[in-house]
Amino acid sequence: MRSTAAGLLSFSNDHYGMGLPGLMGRHREFDVDEALDAALRVFWSKGYEGASYADLTKAAAVERPALYSAFGNKAELFRKALDRYYERYLNYIPEALELPTSREVVTHILYSAVDLNTRYPEHTGCLGINGVLAGSDDAEPVRQVLIDARAEAEHRLRERFERAKAEGDLPGSADPDALTAFILAVNHGIAVQAKAGFSRERLKKVADQALSTWPG
């Protein structure tokens, strides 16, 4: 899941025009990183199925054959956009896991989620949550990618809470699995409410409430 578009710096039709009628000889260049960022913003705003081919090509300012020659089909483009999202916007999660106490871990995750999910008025919420809250059978492979990504995050967070309990940072009665599910539920709820238009201030109060119940 951690594939990346690094190294794809720029393409021209000299490179991707082979076999695509009408593209040979145009020599129209585009920046692949910028195109990927544009696609990411569209997926973030509209979800996977809500993002049409017209939306993606318009945002990236390239023609559809060139876009898919560079990135593959729509599903592959979404996967690459998701990789970029994890690399550039969800780096607060590994940062949080390195903090010394479980309360600091949770505080960093929840307040960072509030910030990210409300930072951009044109695409509020979370790319992963917005991506496929609901979808057709055609979107199932993409939905599974997101399920796998969330499962990985859940596993890492549970391990961190288990370590906190073993170190005495969490009380012996604490249930790391339940605490993990609770924090993820709050985190996902923040994303959904941000998409629904909840203000940053209101979502901070949600984070405050969750933290007020933290054991220890």
MOJO-V948731 format. One record per pair of residues at least 24 apart in sequence whose C-alpha atoms are under 8 Angstrom apart, sorted by sequence separation. I is the first residue (numbers start at 1). J is the second residue. D is the distance in whole Angstrom. If there is no record, write none. Layout:
i: <I:I>
j: <J:J>
d: <D:D>
This chain:
i: <8:9:35:36:186:8:35:34:35:154:35:89:154:183:5:48:154:30:43:32:39:40:39:36:40:174:39:40:85:36:37:40:171:20:36:40:82:170:171:82:170:37:169:17:16:13:16:16:102:11:102:129:97:102:129:130:79:97:101:129:78:125:126:75:79:125:126:75:102:124:125:101:102:125:125:126:124:125:124:123:117:113:117:5:4:110:114:118:3:45:106:110:113:114:117:1:45:109:113:117:4:5:44:45:3:4:44:47:114:2:44:118:1:41:44:45:48:49:118:44:47:48:49:43:44:46:47:48:45:46:47:115:44:49:114:43:44:43:114:49:114:48:111:111:110:107:107:106:103:103:1:1>
j: <32:33:59:60:210:33:60:60:61:180:62:116:181:210:33:78:184:62:78:70:77:78:78:77:81:215:81:82:127:80:81:84:215:65:81:85:127:215:216:128:216:84:216:66:66:66:69:70:160:70:161:188:157:164:191:192:142:160:164:192:142:190:191:141:145:191:192:142:169:191:192:169:170:193:194:195:194:195:195:195:190:187:191:80:80:186:190:194:80:122:183:187:190:191:194:79:123:187:191:195:83:84:123:124:83:84:124:127:194:83:125:199:83:123:126:127:130:131:200:127:130:131:132:127:128:130:131:132:130:131:132:200:130:135:200:130:131:131:203:139:204:139:204:207:207:207:211:211:211:214:145:149>
d: <6:6:8:7:7:7:5:7:7:7:8:8:8:8:8:7:8:7:7:8:8:7:8:8:5:7:7:7:8:8:7:8:7:7:6:7:7:7:6:8:6:8:8:8:7:8:6:7:8:7:7:7:7:6:7:8:8:7:7:7:8:8:5:8:8:4:8:6:7:8:6:7:7:8:5:8:6:5:5:8:8:7:6:6:6:8:7:6:7:7:7:6:7:8:6:8:4:8:8:8:6:8:6:7:6:7:8:7:8:6:8:7:7:7:7:8:8:8:6:4:5:5:7:7:8:7:4:6:7:8:6:7:6:7:6:8:7:7:6:7:7:8:7:7:6:8:7:8:8:7:8:7>
